[in-house]
């Protein structure tokens, strides 16, 4: 359903500009996929453990209700402040979190 | 005020009451001599008007079935039925008022200790508590006709509060070209000034002209009788306006919500007859009420003197003006005989109404108190700020000692504060702050610190109350002693103190009691008010009805129809819901439809399938990566079955992948999963911007139909010029061809186990193609067939339905598709998980089974082995070609071989089933490949 219920945060979609967060699907923080021959423990962590950091991080968002494009958002999870957004491949959007306290 | 000049007559507990047009219910009751309006929550003490401005719980009544209406701010309407609450059998003689005498047995938090030790007592106490808790009763019969609305508005500047500061902010922002929304909770603009004629006189016609400017300004949208109850992220303001919720998105917000007059805490402070000065003023000016008899006014500022004069002028006998200050706060002007300086209220006496006030020196012992007979006790001892919304927005609040209130000192971006909410009470200063706030909000600049206007002098001296019944919280009947006891029990932090004692948790939500509770907590801890702090402010800032939050019911449901819907309807289709889609379950005779496909030819609408087009030179590599089986070398003109897995190796969808040209691919997904697969693919493509791939979701633009049955080649041949021989179009071929003159993609696949063609055409031409096929097949007796027949047909072949036969734990190895997992590929999505799974002992397996007898197990049913639950049936139907009931089930790995026996529970009985791994019909697929 989405659209107008329960969410007030605005997300700056690179194509559609500021739209309410309910129009989007959150895709989790940016992470590096392990090499195919990496250790099992690494694969288990990648598949099942979602990092949950108090930090500024790059994360994936999908504009489900409009342009249906995946893009990246830099957000401070401590204050829920959205700092910037970027198309994939455009800026330095690594999986490293800034100022993380785990 | 209403325009009518006729008197309004309503009933209060059956008694007929006359009101002047525009008068509030409580005002009319006051004039009729009704001074007890309710019974308090816990002790059922008689309560009367106190704040008279809609901020305390004392005047709550049920009006025309609506519970908890604040009658002091609600206009009386003709014929209304007003009932008192929380009293039985009557307001005058309330049975539960004995609780007032039993207060010794009901200290703060007593229910935590008494009512559930031993535990079996709790259900008994719970039933009692449920019956007597709460104030008003919800009328469950009448709710159905209410209509709750939603509205979303956007505004450059939102001003919350239509008082002097708010109006100036709105005018200034509009002057600078911004569009403004002004939210005001009362029915008229002007805020506090409306109740203060002295101030209005001082302002001359500026008062009226400012209101006029706001109302006449085309750029200012004024929302009256509207309550802003929450400030959310990115400046979303939630407003309740009658039965409508308005979501107001603001560029900048000005909070000019003013403040609330605060009560004095002393024994007997909740008696009818004790009132706040601002409430008395409102009743005098807005409701034309008078207060006959003797009155004592307690004050620490000039405001008390002004009220005393105003009352004296209309017939009240002021017997004392009790001033906390050592010298009178202002010129007594004729009241000097009754002024007592350096004194305060010790106690108020009386039960149903005040009959005496005990006053004495501020620092004196209780024995120094002198009793003064009176009927009214009017308090004017200062204001607190209505800063809840500022706190919600994240602005930092500090305790301002000189003003004895909490106010914001650091604002967050996009918010400004102006007027009394800053502790500013001088009218010109309020206007100045309002203009500045409007200017800043219009410019869209950031928050920052607040510049304050100079404070007016106050004496915040209060005498700590002695005695038991000094109420801090009127809503929840929490006394100052209760708070001290709670702190002594260890609930010393303001947050835990609030939750344990329930102070501030009633209808007023702290308007009357937060400052008092913080002061009591500070005193009990020997701390300062700054150190004690405030509880976290959260929405809603005002009580909001659940109906307004919920909006209109029923909610909208998405409904999807295919292009052939009308044709199906005319053909007598019985529809079913498949997700959001309406699909024909059958056309009245699923058995006959089934038979037509087995013996002749049938046609089914499969437009609900997801369809994706992929173009580019890297598509082959992408598909090779995202599917567990091989696609990189799929020849042109071929279609292949594929199963999508996630990184955990779990099946998320199945479908077909066709390579129409070197760089042009056509994919199908299960019905209703187009968006899911589309977003899954898009994410992988987003991680590889270097790939040359363009993905288009053509599900809606493309309709699809499956022509199936041993005679279908002839039928298709009549509307298609292409060579359809099995050499030209073999099983698993994918072709572009014209069908009925329409460009189509034709896939020769066989979900139903017969010779068949899945024909994909543009949606707007679907009906034409369908009709042509139906008439081309007339000679063969072509029948349309629905989902039910399709289910039976595919079950004969043991073709699984992703999502029905598989779930969130199913991987392809266990689901009977081990051949689809090509572990020799260097990398694909889910490879690691599937590699580990293939090395482990297998868990349950998906297998086919045959049942003895004629019962068909419902989907799902339990599979038991030796009385233990060991699996489940996911699909089952009677199969004519197998001559038995057949199905698919998950069974333990050691029983997943032909001939093994399991039991299936049907209607509480166990029925024997035999595992059969080969399809029940045409196991070698001869019919498919014909």
Contacts between the chains, C-beta under 8 A, distances in Angstrom:
chain1	res1	chain2	res2	distance
A	1	B	555	6.8
A	1	B	556	7.6
A	4	B	150	6.8
A	4	B	152	6.4
A	4	B	247	6.7
A	8	B	232	3.6
A	8	B	233	4.7
A	8	B	234	6.0
A	8	B	236	3.8
A	9	B	233	4.6
A	9	B	234	5.9
A	10	B	233	7.6
A	10	B	234	4.3
A	25	B	679	7.1
A	27	B	683	6.6
A	33	B	687	7.9
A	36	B	826	6.0
A	36	B	827	4.0
A	36	B	831	6.6
A	36	B	832	7.4
A	40	B	832	7.3
A	40	B	836	6.9
A	43	B	832	4.4
A	43	B	833	7.5
A	46	B	647	7.1
A	47	B	647	4.7
A	47	B	648	5.2
A	47	B	832	7.7
A	47	B	833	6.6
A	48	B	648	7.3
A	60	B	683	7.0
A	60	B	686	7.6
A	62	B	679	5.7
A	62	B	682	7.3
A	62	B	683	7.1
A	64	B	675	7.8
A	64	B	679	7.1
A	68	B	678	7.0
A	68	B	679	6.9
A	68	B	682	6.8
A	68	B	697	7.6
A	69	B	682	7.0
A	69	B	686	7.6
A	70	B	679	7.8
A	70	B	682	5.5
A	70	B	683	5.2
A	70	B	685	8.0
A	70	B	686	3.8
A	71	B	686	7.5
A	80	B	233	6.3
A	88	B	686	4.4
A	88	B	687	6.9
A	88	B	689	5.2
A	89	B	689	3.6
A	89	B	690	7.8
